Each structure stands twice: as structure tokens, then as C-alpha cells.
Amino acid sequence: MIYLDSAATSFHKPQEVAEAVYDAILHMGNSGRSGHEISLTSSRVIFGTRKKLAVLFGMDDPARVVFTANSTQSLNIAISGLFGKGDHVITTAMEHNSVLRPLYRKEAEGMELTIIPCDEKGTVRYDLLEQAVKPNTKGIVCTHGSNLTGNLVDIKRIGTFSREKGILFVVDASQTAGVFPIHMEEMGIDVLCFTGHKSLLGPQGTGGMCLRKGLEIPSFCVGGSGVQSY
């Protein structure tokens, strides 16, 4: 069989990935919940993964790598937590529904939304960015690579523009993480959302987001344990 659907999920996974998952099931406990060795081993592996992702994506604080189930969850957390009624957000016509649907929901709640079109070759109309900005523009949310056409977005260009304007920049790297170089600091990215099961070659049900220092997103869900119990 010749498999041509790796943009949906990578297959076959490397043998090392299968072995790592198998080993985790056999030998790792619940991270952060106990002081015994198998729990500590799990915590070390998780933080080690955060460190590797921080290096891969050009950020200097591994503690600001957040694990989620996939890009859809990461994008929903970022969009729902950062933008609200009265804000204005810019996006593009290249977006996946994981970006568009959360934005449409926020628009129904009173957020303003501008969608930058593409030209006949599927390239974002960068020349329209300047005129799209309003006094209440809070962020730009865009994909790094289209899941339909394969067109890449010049995220460094948009990130530089965002920083000059004092606008948040959220990037959907679902199709590009693990394939094309991404450096959050150099590209002006505030939030990078990614999935683990595509070109990062991880199992399904893995993903995350990286946040720049100083940016806080309200809790998306609550529960679990902590230092305070009621």
C-alpha cells in the first residue's frame, strides 16, 4: 500500500513511537499526583517533551508549553480565552473550521471579524492587512499552511506586522509543525497551536499550544487536584 494521507494523520508511525507508548503504559504513573518513582518518571518525561518542543518552536520557557488533545482544542482555548465582545479579530479565507467556527461563535457573541481573501493562486492578500486594522483590533488568527491547497502563509511577515501594531498573533500550525521551521520569537508568534498526530509523528489524541511569556489565557475547564481543596 502507498499511503498518501499523512496530512490527515501520519501513518505508519515510527517503531520508536509505538515502543514509547507501550513503555509508558507499562511503566509510567500519573504525573504530579504522587512522590513514588513511576509518577516521577512520568513527570520527567513530560517536562523533557516540553523542553524539546520549546527548542523546536523557538521559545525559551518550556513551562509555557501546554498539552491538549489536538489543534482543535488548542485553537478553541486560545480563541475563546483571548477574544470577546467588543474586540476585533482578523483571519484569512484559508482557515480550517477549527479556526473559523470558534471565531464565528465569538462573532455571534459580539466580537467583530474580518476575513482577508486570497488571490486566484490561493495566496493571502497581505496588501489588505493594513486597511483591515481597526482601533479595537486585538488579534490576527491564521493558519501556517492550508489543509486544502497546501499554500503556505508568510507568518513571519504577519508576525512582524502584528508586533508593530501591538496585536496578538495566533498561528494554527496543524499542517506544518514538524515539516517547516517555526521560531516563535523570530516570527512574532504569541500563541502557536499544533497537533501531534500529523508530521510530528505522534499518536492520535495529542497536541498542544505554546504561549509567549507574559500572555495569560483564562482557564478553559476546571477540576483535578491542586494545593487547595474545598
RABELRA-V365987 format. One record per residue. RES is the residue in one letter. OMEGA is omega as a letter, one per 20 degrees, with the letter a starting at -180 (999 if undefined). Layout:
BEGIN
res->RES omega->OMEGA
res->RES omega->OMEGA
END
This chain:
BEGIN
res->M omega->r
res->I omega->a
res->Y omega->a
res->L omega->a
res->D omega->a
res->S omega->r
res->A omega->r
res->A omega->r
res->T omega->a
res->S omega->a
res->F omega->i
res->H omega->r
res->K omega->r
res->P omega->r
res->Q omega->a
res->E omega->r
res->V omega->r
res->A omega->a
res->E omega->r
res->A omega->r
res->V omega->r
res->Y omega->a
res->D omega->r
res->A omega->r
res->I omega->a
res->L omega->a
res->H omega->a
res->M omega->r
res->G omega->a
res->N omega->a
res->S omega->r
res->G omega->a
res->R omega->a
res->S omega->a
res->G omega->a
res->H omega->a
res->E omega->a
res->I omega->r
res->S omega->r
res->L omega->r
res->T omega->r
res->S omega->r
res->S omega->r
res->R omega->r
res->V omega->a
res->I omega->a
res->F omega->r
res->G omega->r
res->T omega->r
res->R omega->a
res->K omega->a
res->K omega->r
res->L omega->r
res->A omega->r
res->V omega->a
res->L omega->a
res->F omega->r
res->G omega->r
res->M omega->a
res->D omega->a
res->D omega->a
res->P omega->a
res->A omega->a
res->R omega->r
res->V omega->a
res->V omega->r
res->F omega->r
res->T omega->a
res->A omega->a
res->N omega->r
res->S omega->a
res->T omega->r
res->Q omega->r
res->S omega->a
res->L omega->r
res->N omega->r
res->I omega->a
res->A omega->a
res->I omega->a
res->S omega->a
res->G omega->a
res->L omega->a
res->F omega->a
res->G omega->a
res->K omega->r
res->G omega->r
res->D omega->r
res->H omega->a
res->V omega->r
res->I omega->r
res->T omega->a
res->T omega->r
res->A omega->a
res->M omega->a
res->E omega->r
res->H omega->r
res->N omega->r
res->S omega->r
res->V omega->a
res->L omega->a
res->R omega->r
res->P omega->r
res->L omega->r
res->Y omega->r
res->R omega->r
res->K omega->r
res->E omega->r
res->A omega->r
res->E omega->r
res->G omega->r
res->M omega->r
res->E omega->a
res->L omega->r
res->T omega->r
res->I omega->r
res->I omega->a
res->P omega->r
res->C omega->r
res->D omega->a
res->E omega->r
res->K omega->r
res->G omega->r
res->T omega->a
res->V omega->r
res->R omega->a
res->Y omega->a
res->D omega->a
res->L omega->a
res->L omega->a
res->E omega->a
res->Q omega->r
res->A omega->a
res->V omega->r
res->K omega->r
res->P omega->a
res->N omega->r
res->T omega->a
res->K omega->a
res->G omega->r
res->I omega->r
res->V omega->r
res->C omega->r
res->T omega->r
res->H omega->r
res->G omega->a
res->S omega->r
res->N omega->a
res->L omega->a
res->T omega->a
res->G omega->r
res->N omega->r
res->L omega->r
res->V omega->r
res->D omega->a
res->I omega->r
res->K omega->r
res->R omega->a
res->I omega->r
res->G omega->r
res->T omega->r
res->F omega->a
res->S omega->r
res->R omega->r
res->E omega->a
res->K omega->a
res->G omega->a
res->I omega->r
res->L omega->r
res->F omega->r
res->V omega->a
res->V omega->r
res->D omega->a
res->A omega->a
res->S omega->a
res->Q omega->a
res->T omega->a
res->A omega->a
res->G omega->a
res->V omega->a
res->F omega->a
res->P omega->r
res->I omega->r
res->H omega->a
res->M omega->a
res->E omega->a
res->E omega->a
res->M omega->r
res->G omega->a
res->I omega->r
res->D omega->r
res->V omega->r
res->L omega->r
res->C omega->a
res->F omega->r
res->T omega->a
res->G omega->a
res->H omega->r
res->K omega->a
res->S omega->r
res->L omega->r
res->L omega->r
res->G omega->r
res->P omega->r
res->Q omega->a
res->G omega->r
res->T omega->r
res->G omega->r
res->G omega->r
res->M omega->r
res->C omega->a
res->L omega->r
res->R omega->r
res->K omega->r
res->G omega->a
res->L omega->a
res->E omega->r
res->I omega->r
res->P omega->a
res->S omega->r
res->F omega->r
res->C omega->a
res->V omega->a
res->G omega->r
res->G omega->a
res->S omega->r
res->G omega->a
res->V omega->r
res->Q omega->r
res->S omega->a
res->Y omega->999
END
